[in-house]
Amino acid sequence: MTDPLERFAERPSSRYGPRRAHARQPKKHRRLRRAVLVLLGVVVVAAGGTYGWAETRLDRDVDLGAYGDRPPAGEGTNYLIVGSDSRDGLSEDAVQDLRAGGGGGRRTDSMMLLHTGANGASLVSLPRDSWVTLPGRLDTTTGKTKRPEGDKLNAAFSYGGPELLVHTVEKNTGLRIDHYAEIGFAGFVNIVDAIGGVRMCLDRDIKDEKSGADLRKGCQTLNGKQALAFVRQRHQEREGDLGRSKNQQKLLSTLAHQAARPGTLLDPTEMGPAVRAGLDTLIVDEDMSLPDLSKMFRAVQSVSGGKGKRINVPVSGFGVPTSKGNVLKWDPDRSARLFDDLRHDRPVRETGDSPR
């Protein structure tokens, strides 16, 4: 005998059965849609407020065309990303704690050329000890124009700031720099701390008195102070400045990848501190916009995600003695091929391996 309750459940036309359940369903969907819309509204308003505030904080202080005589525009977009040793935003105690002493002013601690285009992103390290030709420039001590001369790449920044550095990179690579972004010690440390540290895996112990690095082999999360010491140390690197450039490239792409994780981008309480930390010491070119910065950030993040390439400018020798000290000399054929590929936005053939 069939249970009356089972017969009741089987009746499709029952006044109190399935019809009532169907009647409740639209209300449930409406409530869900309202909740989603409210959540999106909060995120958009918060992000919009951060966007407007950030636009007013960008320090657009670099004139890319200050020296004129620039290469023609190529295909794709080229960014020059610079880490400087600027102490702006650091107290005297912080300078001591971060081992950030060593003179006033600001100099380049790292330089990277980021190219984006039809074939994805390529991040090319330009070691600061690279031997390049410095274009003619005004000598502020004599008031005369100096003739082009050989010197280390970071000397361009010391002599003429971002403008001369951009001019020097353009003259030695043949690439037109479309955008410039520079961040100092304080901004770097604060960004790493704001996102909760950066996860790195080291293949050996690193201890360096000058930078303050004291790290153990293995995977670990570096705080801002430790990350800064890691990217500044070079005395334990077999390739010296070239080895340091590789470390900087690896940490930058990893940092961008972690900062772009969904929890950070969608949570305004996390996004705000990271944005504020970066803008504190960020210097960009006159035409840089927040969308441009966002594109640059996403391109660096894509390199870490395996969708782009990390390359060191090909060198024919490191530790080469000159009148300006030991330098890195670019391989003329391989570096020319690399920059030619970037200029024409072709797939990059160069691997950037160590000297052959």
Residue pairs with C-beta under 8 A, 6 or more apart in sequence:
8 14
8 17
9 17
11 17
12 18
13 19
42 268
43 266
43 268
46 268
46 271
46 272
47 268
47 271
50 268
50 271
50 272
50 275
51 290
54 275
54 279
54 290
55 289
55 290
57 279
58 279
58 282
58 284
58 288
58 290
58 293
59 279
59 282
59 283
59 284
60 284
60 285
60 286
60 287
60 288
61 162
61 283
61 284
61 286
62 162
62 163
62 166
62 180
62 182
62 283
62 284
62 285
62 286
63 163
63 285
63 286
64 70
64 163
64 166
64 177
64 178
64 179
64 180
64 285
64 286
64 287
66 163
66 167
67 135
67 137
67 163
67 164
67 167
70 167
70 170
70 176
71 170
71 174
71 175
71 176
72 176
73 176
73 178
74 175
74 176
74 342
74 343
74 344
74 345
75 117
75 118
75 343
75 344
75 345
76 115
76 116
76 117
76 118
76 342
76 345
77 115
77 116
77 117
77 178
77 179
77 295
78 113
78 114
78 115
78 175
78 176
78 177
78 178
78 179
78 342
79 113
79 114
79 115
79 116
79 177
79 178
79 179
79 180
79 181
79 296
79 299
80 111
80 112
80 113
80 114
80 165
80 166
80 169
80 177
80 179
80 180
80 181
81 111
81 112
81 113
81 114
81 181
81 182
81 252
81 296
81 300
82 108
82 110
82 111
82 112
82 157
82 162
82 165
82 180
82 181
82 182
82 183
83 108
83 109
83 110
83 111
83 182
83 183
83 184
83 188
83 231
83 248
84 106
84 107
84 108
84 109
84 157
84 182
84 183
84 184
84 185
85 100
85 102
85 106
85 107
85 108
85 109
85 184
85 185
86 106
86 184
86 185
86 186
86 281
87 95
87 100
87 106
87 184
87 185
87 186
88 106
88 184
88 186
88 281
89 184
89 186
89 187
89 190
89 280
89 281
90 98
90 100
90 185
90 186
94 100
94 186
95 101
97 225
98 185
98 189
98 212
98 225
98 228
98 229
99 210
99 211
99 212
99 229
99 232
100 185
100 228
105 158
106 157
106 184
107 154
107 157
107 158
108 128
108 153
108 154
108 157
108 165
109 128
109 231
109 232
110 125
110 128
110 231
110 244
110 245
110 248
111 125
111 126
111 127
111 128
111 153
111 154
111 165
111 169
112 123
112 124
112 125
112 126
112 248
112 249
112 252
113 123
113 124
113 126
113 169
113 173
113 175
113 342
114 121
114 122
114 123
114 124
114 296
114 299
114 300
115 121
115 122
115 124
115 175
115 342
115 345
116 295
116 296
116 299
117 345
118 345
119 345
119 346
119 347
119 348
120 302
120 307
120 308
120 309
121 299
121 300
121 302
121 303
121 307
121 308
121 309
122 303
122 308
122 309
122 311
122 342
122 348
123 249
123 252
123 253
123 300
123 303
123 308
123 309
123 310
123 311
124 311
124 312
124 313
124 338
124 342
124 352
125 245
125 246
125 248
125 249
125 310
125 311
125 312
125 313
125 352
126 153
126 169
126 245
126 313
127 153
127 241
127 242
127 244
127 245
127 312
127 313
127 315
127 328
128 152
128 153
128 154
128 241
129 152
129 153
129 154
129 240
129 241
129 318
129 325
129 326
129 327
129 328
130 152
130 153
130 313
130 315
130 327
130 328
130 329
130 330
131 150
131 151
131 152
131 153
131 320
131 322
131 327
131 328
131 329
131 330
132 150
132 151
132 152
132 153
132 156
132 168
132 172
132 330
133 148
133 149
133 150
133 168
133 171
133 172
134 148
134 149
134 150
134 151
134 155
134 156
134 159
134 164
134 168
135 148
135 164
135 167
135 168
135 171
136 145
136 146
136 147
136 148
137 145
137 146
137 159
137 160
137 164
138 144
138 145
138 146
138 160
139 145
139 146
150 322
150 324
151 324
152 324
152 325
152 327
153 165
153 168
153 169
153 172
155 324
156 164
156 165
156 167
156 168
156 169
157 164
157 165
160 167
162 180
162 182
162 283
166 177
166 180
169 175
169 177
170 176
170 177
173 339
174 339
174 340
174 343
175 339
175 342
175 343
179 284
179 285
179 287
179 288
179 292
179 296
180 283
180 284
180 285
180 288
181 282
181 283
181 284
181 285
181 288
181 293
181 296
182 282
182 283
182 284
183 191
183 278
183 281
183 282
183 283
184 281
185 228
185 281
186 280
186 281
187 277
187 278
187 279
187 280
187 281
187 282
188 224
188 227
188 228
188 281
189 224
189 225
189 227
189 228
190 224
190 277
190 278
190 280
191 224
191 255
191 259
191 274
191 277
191 278
192 198
192 222
192 223
192 224
192 227
192 228
192 255
193 223
193 224
193 277
194 270
194 273
194 274
194 276
194 277
195 255
195 258
195 259
195 264
195 270
195 274
196 221
197 221
197 222
197 223
197 224
197 227
198 221
198 222
198 227
198 251
198 254
198 255
198 258
199 219
199 220
199 221
199 222
199 254
199 258
200 219
200 220
200 221
200 222
200 227
200 230
200 250
200 251
200 254
201 218
201 219
201 220
202 215
202 216
202 217
202 218
202 219
202 220
203 217
204 217
205 215
205 216
205 217
206 213
206 214
206 215
206 230
206 233
206 236
207 213
207 214
207 215
207 236
208 214
208 229
208 233
208 234
208 235
208 236
210 232
210 233
210 235
211 228
211 229
211 230
211 232
211 233
212 225
212 229
213 226
213 229
213 230
213 232
213 233
214 229
215 222
215 226
215 229
215 230
222 230
227 251
227 255
230 247
230 251
231 244
231 247
231 248
231 251
232 244
233 244
233 247
234 240
234 241
234 243
234 244
237 243
237 244
237 247
239 246
239 318
239 354
240 318
240 319
240 326
241 318
241 328
242 312
242 315
242 318
242 328
242 354
245 312
246 312
249 310
249 312
250 310
252 300
253 300
253 301
253 303
253 304
253 310
254 304
256 297
256 300
256 301
256 303
256 304
257 301
257 304
257 305
258 264
259 274
259 297
259 301
260 297
260 298
260 301
263 270
264 270
264 271
264 274
265 271
284 293
299 308
302 308
303 309
303 310
309 348
310 352
311 338
311 348
311 350
311 351
311 352
312 352
313 330
313 335
313 338
313 352
314 330
314 331
314 334
314 335
314 338
314 350
314 352
314 353
314 355
315 328
315 329
315 330
315 331
315 354
315 355
316 329
316 330
316 331
316 332
316 355
317 328
317 329
317 355
318 326
318 328
318 329
318 355
319 326
319 328
320 326
320 327
320 328
320 329
321 327
331 355
334 350
335 350
337 349
337 350
338 348
338 349
338 350
338 352
341 347
341 348
341 349
341 350
342 348
